[in-house]
Amino acid sequence: MVKRSFLSLEGITKRYGRHAALDSVDVEIARGDFVTLLGPSGSGKSTALMAIAGFVLPEEGRITFDGTDITRVPPERRGFGVVFQGYALFPHMTVAANIAYPLEVRGESRAAIDQKVRRVLDLVQLLGMEERRPSMLSGGQQQRVAIARALVYEPPLLLLDEPLSALDRKLRGELQAGLKALHARLGTTFVNVTHDQEEALGLSTKVVLLSRGRVAQQGSPGEIYDRPRTAFVADFIGNANVLALDGMSQTQHGWVGQAGTSTLRLLPLHPVAAGGKAMVAIRQEAIGLGAPPAWDCDAIEGTVIDVERIGPVVRVLFDGADAGLLRLSMPATVETPTSGTATHAWWRVADAVHVLDERS
Amino acid sequence: MTYRPTAWIVGLALVVAAFLIVPSLIAIPASFTDRTYLSLPEHTFSLQHYKRFAADQAWRRSFMLSAGTALTAATIATVLGTAFSIGLWGIAGRWIGLLKGMVLLPLAIPGIVAALAMYLLWTKLGLYDTVTGVILVQVAVGLPFVVIVTSAALAMLDATQVKASRSLGAGPWRTLRRVVLPSIRESILAGFVLALVSGWDESVITLFVTGRNVQVLPRKIWDSLRYDIDPIVAVVATLMLALTLAGVLVFLLFSKRGGGRPEAG
């Protein structure tokens, strides 16, 4: 099935004074997607979500939904579901009244309202809580009420503004699984905002990584992780090592460059100039210690300067002298290196991804 | 931080409270006097002046007029003050601050200055000695209380609730009616009571802007004291005291229960 564009942001720009919260942002979302807008704080991800919801009017660009321009449609006429940061439940209403509210606004009959409220409470596993006040619920329960309230009128699109950020780590994991299951069951298009890259990679079918109001990269979690486009993406997603190469030159087998005194090979993904510079990103788990095992591996010489075991993984800090510091991550099941050991750090040339020199 | 006042401090506080309150309480025994002039009871407590008050057309009319103007003014002040607070909710800026300051100004201006100003203006506008004129004075006096109490309650209200309501399909008016107003209901009521009480016993300005026609209670009491010293004045004072006290109690009740913050009022 060909996914035709369902929701699209075209050249969206929003300025606050001189500061551009969104700078010519293009995003394409297909029906049924679970999209995550990811980025550090101040990257514009929440502003982008609020523009989709209708609370932020962009100065430039347009937002189309199912082929219609909705850029200037007020939020109450868009019919999307929104789960706000902090949930914004109405404290003077019971759980049932909170969830019934959008249905009452739509003028539905009492009987239909009661039936739909029960059905959605069943969906989020909160039956029996109808008469409670929001203040009497736990954080996780409040979040589920907010989701129920935003889903009860069956919106085509559910927008979630950092729905998990206020919860502790364990609960967050459970609710992430809950969200994923809900998405699979309903087939509704979800747009989620988070600064947590694990959440983004784990939940989404598509990740849009924002930085300083611009889209740094968008694609499936796998694409973004394996093929970061810039040094920023490589660092933000998975905290990859970024090595700067200079003195680029072309040999009969391909491009090589210098990281300090080490000569490293490069598989170009972007234009490279002879004598110029380039950057490669290498994932922490793609690096091994010891003698390079094969011809398709590059290595640098140096010293292990720190070893730290965190549960199932061992984190190693490797000083590659003039090539720079490298962070390594390996399973705790392999032989653990000791601090002070002089050795090589190596990786397969195919795992060194050529990235653009954009640090933010 | 816990602080335990010593006996001395408590004693001093009681003396100050007595100094403030006791003189106004003198009206209560005086209203039960068995004599025919304004005095404390001599032999026995008597209800004769209460009966006379009830039978006196002019006093009854004054009482009803005062109640009527105070209720009308408090209603207007509550609607305007609440609308003002909601309109300026969450907006900051130099002009907004100026606007807020202007609404609160009646609290700061000395009563006699305001009275003089109102007297001159009302005479010019043809509002001198009219019911409308009195109501407008009471609206101005009550408005700051409503604004203070309701804006304090709004400051506590999470603004994303308004966004939530709109995202759920409710337009601005319905959001106001279903989300904003119910959340600050207690404070609106508290503001209404404060406006009512302050309008009800606003005397200085009232004396300046009324003459023979509009005999609201403060005017009537003042005139009675000037021309004779009828003990009915003590009866009226006692009733006013009781009603004001009732109003304050209602206010305390609401501000304790709901979103209104007594320290802001």
Contacts between the chains, C-beta under 8 A, distances in Angstrom:
chain1	res1	chain2	res2	distance
A	53	B	163	7.8
A	53	B	167	5.9
A	54	B	166	7.9
A	54	B	167	7.7
A	55	B	163	5.8
A	55	B	166	7.8
A	55	B	167	8.0
A	74	B	166	7.4
A	74	B	171	7.8
A	75	B	163	7.3
A	75	B	166	4.6
A	75	B	167	5.3
A	76	B	166	4.7
A	76	B	167	7.3
A	76	B	168	7.7
A	76	B	169	5.2
A	76	B	170	5.9
A	76	B	171	5.3
A	77	B	169	8.0
A	78	B	167	8.0
A	79	B	169	6.9
A	80	B	167	6.8
A	81	B	167	7.3
A	82	B	163	7.5
A	82	B	164	7.0
A	82	B	167	3.9
A	84	B	160	4.9
A	84	B	163	6.5
A	84	B	164	5.7
A	84	B	167	7.9
A	85	B	160	7.4
A	86	B	158	7.0
A	86	B	160	6.3
A	88	B	158	6.2
A	88	B	160	4.1
A	88	B	161	4.9
A	88	B	163	6.8
A	88	B	164	3.8
A	89	B	164	7.7
A	90	B	161	6.2
A	90	B	164	7.5
A	90	B	165	7.6
A	90	B	179	6.0
A	90	B	183	7.8
A	91	B	183	7.0
A	92	B	182	4.9
A	92	B	183	5.8
A	101	B	165	7.5
A	101	B	168	5.8
A	101	B	170	7.5
A	101	B	178	7.3
A	102	B	168	3.9
A	102	B	169	5.2
A	102	B	170	7.9
A	105	B	168	6.3
A	105	B	169	4.4
A	105	B	170	4.8
A	105	B	174	6.6
A	106	B	169	6.0
A	149	B	168	6.9
A	150	B	167	7.5
A	150	B	168	7.5
A	153	B	168	7.7
A	153	B	169	7.2
